[in-house]
């Protein structure tokens, strides 16, 4: 649709301009470091809150910084936040520091950390049962390996890499959620994949 594409390009131009301004700030700038730190905690907060987690931003920061539990909140909710923190650290220290294609193994390693403190048995494993998400019926378990291979082939294709980073990241999120390859943690893992794609293109993560 030409009109939709025109609107997209207009907003992509605005985003690109803001990203260029952000990238022009020296990395050692103390205000930038504070903003990046706040963004990190906001990302964890929104990633778990969107799925119903009731922890506040300050509670999440307390848990991550001290590793002490917050009284009156479920351990599962707190472990969800710790899992997202572990996955983000893996992305920042491992995946972003290397070159090369995104692999199925990378996505499984992200998921293994997402569920590492909640359900370590299922973390990093493709589901073995059929699931239903509203009116959507994700692929049968026997077809998951093929769908995941097709996903990473697309992620590393010229077609995908030539897209605007925001469009590329949004489609990466959509495609992984559509496959719904895990028993739990699909949304969190998809958001992390989306932000991996953005950060590989030198864009800030979406919080």
N, C-alpha and C positions, 0 to 999 in steps of 0.2 A: 504494500500500500504506500504510494508515494507520499501522502500527507503524513502518515505515521513515521516514515523514514526521515522526512524533513524535520519533524518535531524532535525525533531522536538526535539527529545531527546537531540541531540547535542546542539541545541540552548537553550533548557530548562536548561541544565547543566550550560551553560555560564551565563544565567539570574540568576539562583539560587546562583551561586558564587558571582555575583555582589550584590544580595540582602543580602547575609550573611555579606558581607563587609559593606554594608550600615547599617545593623542592629547592627553591632559591635560598631558603633559610639555612644558615650553617648548622650542621649536625650537632655541634657542641652548644648551641643556644639553649640556655637554661629554661626559658619559657617553652620552647619546642619539646624539650625532654619531659617537662611536666605534663604537657598536653598529650604526648605519646603514652605516658604512664596512665593518665586518666582514661584515655581511649582504650587501653588494654583492659582495664577493669570494667569499663562500660560494655565492651564486647562480650566478656564473660557474662555479665549481668543480663544483657538482652538475649544472648544465646540460650540461656536456661529459662529466662522469664517467659519467652515466647511459647514455651512448652508447659507453662503453669507453675514453674518454680517460684516460691514466695519469698526467697531471700532478698533483702534490700541490697543496694549497691554497697553501702558501708559494711554490711554483714559479710558480703562476699570478699571485700578487701581485707577485712579482719581475718577471715578463714585462710585466705591465700598467704597473707603476710606472716601470720603467727602459727598456722596449722592447729590452732585451738578451736574446738567446736563452739558454736553459738548456742547458748541455752534456749530451750523452747522451740527449736527448729529441728525438723527430722534430719537424721544422719544421711538419709538418701539424698535429700536436696543439697546438703553440704558436700557430699561426695560427687554429685553431678558437677558442681562448680569446680572442685579440685580436678575432676577429669578433663573438663574443658581447658583449664589452666595447663595441665600436662600436655594436652594435644597442641595447644598454641605454642608452648615452649619447644615442642618437637618440630613444629613448622618453622619457627623462627631460628632455631639453632642448627637444624639438620637440612630440611628441604630447601630453605631459602639460601643456604650457604653453598649449594652445589648446583651444577648445571646438568642439563639432561631432561629427558621426558618424564612426565608424571606417569607413574605405574599403578597397576592394581594394588601392588604391595604397599605403595605409599598411602593409598586410601585406607587399606586395612590397618596400617600402623596408626593412622590418625584415629580410626574408630577404636582400636585396641586401647588407646589412652583415654578416649571419651568415656568408655565403659569400664575402664580399669579399676575404679573404686566403687562402682555400682554393681556390675555384673561381669567380673573378669573372665568367666567361662565363655560368655558370648562375645566378649570384646575381640575384635579382629577376625571374626568368623562370619561367613555368609550364612544367612538363615537356611534352615532345612525344612521349614514348613511354609505353607501358603498363607499369606496375609491379605487383608482387605482394608483399604483406606477410604472410607466413605463409599462413593460409587466407583472408585478406581480399583481395579484388580491388578496389582503388580505382577511381574513375570513369575512363572513357576520356579521353585527352587532349582530344578534341574537345568533351567535356562540361565541362571544368574551368572555363571562364569562367562558365558558367551556375551551376555549383555554388558558385563563389566569390561571385558576386553574391547567391545565395540565402543564403550564410553571412552576408554583411555586412547584408543585409536583416534577418536574424534578430538579429544583434548589436545593431542599432539599433531593434528592435521594442519595443513596450510590453510584450509578453510576456516578453522577455528582461530588460528594464530593471526589471521588477517582481520578478524573482527575488532571493533573497538573493545578495549579491556573491560568496560562495564557490561557490554552486551555478552562478551565471552564468559565473564564470571556469572552473570545471571543465567545463561544457558547451562553452564556447568552445574549450578545449583539445581536447576529444574530437572536436568537429565538424571542426576543421582537420586533425587527424591522420587522421581517417576519409577526408577528401578526398585527403590525401597529394598536394598539388598540385605538389611540387617533386621534382627528381631526388635532392637531398640536403638535409639541414637541416630536415626537417619537424618533428622532435621539438623541436629548439632553438627554431624559430620559434613553435611551438605553446605552449611554456612561456613565451616572451616575450609572446605575445598574452594568455595567461592572467594574467600579472602586470600587463600594461597595464590589463586590465579591473579587477583588484583595486585598483591604485593610482588609477585614475580614481574609484573609490568610496571613496578615502581609507583603504584597507586596505594594510598592508605587503605586499610581494611574498613569495611562497613561495620559500624557498631549497631 
